[in-house]
């Protein structure tokens, strides 16, 4: 049995020029893979490690 893939339609699409789309894609590629909030990530890791050591 084969399932048909549901077609998703965008409800709110912002219209923008090709140059704007190109700039956004360049920035998205630069950001991809980087930690934007290293302090908060470290704090979350520390708090999670503390939770693992607690007897539950």
Steps between C-alpha positions, in 0.01 A plus 500: 500500500634834403423819685455819309715784621303793627569826318570779745404851402657806653243724660705810570764562237696822495567635157862603449739565218752249367788698648341490845446124473862459397624708797284301741629170362862617537440602863318172572796302363738702721290442813439128438703285736610782730403531863324834526466497879802313642449628857141378514594166346771450764257591779242254366758220477614570856145497637421177313810331639391605851157348441649167394693471826192553718333184633146480372 
